[in-house]
Amino acid sequence: MCGRYAFFSPAEAVRRTFALDEVPELEPRYNIAPTQTVPAVRAGEEGARAFAMLHWGLVPKWAKERAIGNRMINARAETLAEKPSFRDAYRKRRCLVLADGWYEWQVAPGGKQPWFIRAKGARPLAFAGLWERWKDPVGNALLESCTIVTTDAAASISKIHDRMPVVLAEADWDRWLDPAFSDTGKLSELLRPFEPGALEAWPVSRAVNAPRNQGPELIASAG
């Protein structure tokens, strides 16, 4: 699964990497947790890419209450086309969730050991995501939310955990974002473990266990 990650790339680097017209200056975040608002890219007007801030924890259109999103932070790639919570968004509302790396916890003597995982070269990552727009039946407030798609872990990090977020290759971004493309069979071909040998990981402090903790020290190697 993916339950915690980091995003700290400067706005200009994000604008260039994802070919966006505008990206706001965002505070670096080293411990992003479920139910927080997270940066994403989705299809905007006339097909252009657009930056968005989305609630992490997808709330389906048919949901009676927002709290259901607390259980929808991840969506398994293998069942997207079948699950009522995700199948409509999978066909029509896909996004890139922006990250610089993520945390995973390895079972170890003395308790679970957190690791930080990122792409070699420290480039920004695009997690495959789905987004949804929900109207609160009480008050009619609109909420735009998202979930992160997960798949089997790449071999290089499978010793840490058996799942990982789907990291989309740049060549696949346009197809994933295109709302007019709804061939779930071909879309599923994009939802694979990251390219072999392209990731690096190291153990970090257990301070990351508490979402209130922030700062670059969270991704420093703990040996």
C-alpha positions as CSV (number, residue, x, y, z in Angstrom):
1,M,0.0,0.0,0.0
2,C,1.0,3.7,0.1
3,G,0.0,5.4,3.3
4,R,2.6,8.1,3.6
5,Y,4.8,10.0,1.2
6,A,6.7,13.2,0.6
7,F,6.5,16.0,-2.0
8,F,9.0,18.9,-1.8
9,S,10.1,19.7,-5.4
10,P,10.0,23.5,-6.2
11,A,7.2,24.9,-8.3
12,E,9.3,25.6,-11.3
13,A,10.7,22.1,-11.5
14,V,7.1,20.7,-11.2
15,R,5.9,23.1,-13.9
16,R,8.6,22.0,-16.3
17,T,8.5,18.3,-15.6
18,F,4.7,18.0,-16.0
19,A,4.3,20.7,-18.7
20,L,1.9,22.9,-16.7
21,D,1.1,26.5,-17.3
22,E,1.0,27.4,-13.6
23,V,2.0,25.8,-10.4
24,P,1.6,27.5,-7.0
25,E,4.4,27.8,-4.6
26,L,3.8,25.0,-2.1
27,E,5.4,24.4,1.3
28,P,7.7,21.3,1.2
29,R,6.0,18.4,2.9
30,Y,7.9,15.4,4.1
31,N,5.1,13.4,5.8
32,I,1.9,13.6,3.8
33,A,-0.8,11.5,5.4
34,P,-4.3,10.3,4.4
35,T,-7.2,12.9,4.5
36,Q,-4.8,15.7,3.8
37,T,-5.0,17.8,0.6
38,V,-2.4,16.7,-1.9
39,P,-1.0,18.1,-5.3
40,A,-2.1,16.4,-8.5
41,V,-2.3,16.8,-12.3
42,R,-5.4,16.0,-14.3
43,A,-6.9,16.9,-17.6
44,G,-8.2,20.5,-17.8
45,E,-10.0,22.5,-20.4
46,E,-9.4,21.4,-24.0
47,G,-7.2,18.5,-22.9
48,A,-4.4,20.7,-21.4
49,R,-2.9,19.4,-18.1
50,A,-4.1,21.3,-15.0
51,F,-2.7,21.4,-11.5
52,A,-5.2,20.6,-8.7
53,M,-5.2,20.1,-4.9
54,L,-7.3,17.0,-4.0
55,H,-8.4,15.4,-0.7
56,W,-6.5,12.2,-0.2
57,G,-9.2,9.5,0.3
58,L,-11.6,9.0,-2.6
59,V,-15.2,9.7,-1.9
60,P,-17.4,8.1,-4.6
61,K,-20.3,10.1,-6.1
62,W,-22.9,7.8,-4.5
63,A,-21.4,8.1,-1.0
64,K,-23.8,9.3,1.8
65,E,-20.9,10.7,3.9
66,R,-17.4,12.0,3.4
67,A,-15.9,9.6,6.0
68,I,-16.0,6.7,3.5
69,G,-12.9,8.3,1.9
70,N,-10.8,7.4,4.9
71,R,-10.9,3.8,3.7
72,M,-10.2,4.7,0.0
73,I,-6.7,6.1,0.1
74,N,-5.4,3.2,-2.1
75,A,-7.0,1.3,-5.0
76,R,-5.5,-2.1,-6.1
77,A,-4.7,-2.0,-9.8
78,E,-5.9,-5.6,-10.2
79,T,-9.5,-4.7,-9.3
80,L,-10.1,-1.1,-10.5
81,A,-12.5,-2.2,-13.3
82,E,-14.6,-4.2,-10.9
83,K,-14.9,-2.2,-7.6
84,P,-17.9,0.0,-7.6
85,S,-16.0,2.6,-5.6
86,F,-13.4,3.0,-8.4
87,R,-14.6,1.7,-11.7
88,D,-16.3,4.9,-13.0
89,A,-13.3,7.1,-12.1
90,Y,-11.0,4.5,-13.7
91,R,-12.8,5.0,-17.0
92,K,-13.2,8.8,-16.9
93,R,-11.3,10.6,-14.1
94,R,-7.7,9.7,-13.8
95,C,-4.9,11.9,-12.4
96,L,-1.2,12.0,-11.5
97,V,-0.5,12.3,-7.8
98,L,2.8,14.2,-7.4
99,A,5.5,12.9,-5.1
100,D,9.2,12.9,-4.5
101,G,9.2,9.5,-2.7
102,W,7.2,7.4,-0.3
103,Y,7.5,5.5,2.9
104,E,7.0,1.9,3.5
105,W,7.3,-0.1,6.7
106,Q,9.3,-3.4,6.9
107,V,8.5,-5.9,9.6
108,A,11.7,-6.2,11.7
109,P,12.8,-7.3,15.2
110,G,11.8,-4.6,17.7
111,G,9.0,-3.2,15.5
112,K,8.3,-2.0,12.0
113,Q,11.2,-0.1,10.3
114,P,10.2,2.7,8.0
115,W,12.1,3.1,4.7
116,F,12.1,6.0,2.2
117,I,11.9,5.0,-1.4
118,R,12.5,7.3,-4.4
119,A,13.6,7.3,-8.0
120,K,17.3,7.3,-8.6
121,G,18.3,10.8,-9.7
122,A,15.7,12.2,-7.2
123,R,13.3,13.2,-9.9
124,P,9.6,14.0,-9.2
125,L,7.3,11.0,-9.5
126,A,3.8,10.6,-10.9
127,F,1.7,8.1,-9.0
128,A,-1.3,6.8,-10.9
129,G,-4.4,8.2,-9.3
130,L,-8.1,8.4,-9.7
131,W,-10.2,11.4,-8.7
132,E,-13.9,12.1,-8.0
133,R,-16.2,15.0,-7.3
134,W,-18.7,14.5,-4.5
135,K,-21.5,16.7,-3.3
136,D,-22.3,16.6,0.4
137,P,-26.1,15.8,0.7
138,V,-26.1,18.1,3.8
139,G,-25.2,21.6,2.6
140,N,-24.2,20.7,-1.0
141,A,-20.5,21.5,-0.5
142,L,-18.3,20.0,-3.2
143,L,-15.3,17.9,-2.4
144,E,-12.7,16.7,-5.0
145,S,-10.8,13.7,-3.8
146,C,-8.4,11.1,-5.0
147,T,-6.9,7.7,-4.4
148,I,-3.4,6.3,-5.3
149,V,-3.3,3.1,-7.4
150,T,-1.0,0.3,-6.1
151,T,0.5,-2.8,-7.7
152,D,3.1,-5.5,-6.8
153,A,6.4,-4.1,-5.5
154,A,9.3,-3.9,-7.8
155,A,11.8,-6.7,-7.2
156,S,14.4,-4.3,-5.8
157,I,12.1,-3.2,-2.9
158,S,10.0,-6.3,-2.4
159,K,12.0,-7.2,0.7
160,I,10.5,-4.0,2.3
161,H,6.9,-4.5,1.3
162,D,5.0,-6.5,-1.3
163,R,3.0,-3.5,-2.7
164,M,3.9,-0.1,-4.0
165,P,2.2,2.8,-5.7
166,V,2.1,2.6,-9.5
167,V,4.7,5.1,-10.7
168,L,3.8,6.0,-14.3
169,A,6.5,6.4,-16.9
170,E,6.4,9.9,-18.6
171,A,5.5,8.2,-21.9
172,D,2.3,7.0,-20.3
173,W,1.1,10.3,-18.7
174,D,-1.0,11.5,-21.7
175,R,-2.9,8.3,-22.1
176,W,-3.5,8.0,-18.4
177,L,-4.8,11.5,-18.2
178,D,-7.0,11.4,-21.3
179,P,-10.7,11.3,-20.2
180,A,-11.8,10.2,-23.7
181,F,-9.7,7.0,-23.5
182,S,-11.6,4.4,-21.5
183,D,-10.2,1.1,-22.7
184,T,-9.6,-0.4,-19.3
185,G,-7.7,-3.4,-20.9
186,K,-5.1,-1.1,-22.4
187,L,-5.1,1.1,-19.3
188,S,-4.3,-1.9,-17.1
189,E,-1.1,-2.4,-19.1
190,L,0.2,0.8,-17.6
191,L,-0.3,-0.3,-14.1
192,R,2.9,-2.3,-13.6
193,P,5.8,-2.2,-11.1
194,F,8.4,0.6,-11.8
195,E,11.2,-0.1,-14.2
196,P,13.8,-2.5,-12.8
197,G,16.8,-0.9,-11.0
198,A,15.3,2.6,-11.1
199,L,14.5,2.9,-7.4
200,E,16.6,3.4,-4.3
201,A,15.7,3.0,-0.7
202,W,17.1,3.5,2.8
203,P,15.9,3.1,6.4
204,V,14.7,6.3,8.1
205,S,13.8,7.4,11.6
206,R,10.6,6.2,13.3
207,A,9.7,9.9,13.7
208,V,7.9,9.6,10.4
209,N,5.3,7.4,12.2
210,A,3.7,10.5,13.6
211,P,2.0,12.7,10.9
212,R,2.6,15.8,12.9
213,N,6.4,15.5,12.3
214,Q,7.7,17.3,9.3
215,G,11.1,18.4,7.9
216,P,13.9,17.0,5.6
217,E,15.4,15.1,8.6
218,L,12.6,12.6,8.1
219,I,14.1,11.3,4.8
220,A,17.7,11.2,6.2
221,S,19.2,7.8,6.4
222,A,19.0,6.1,9.8
223,G,21.8,3.7,8.9
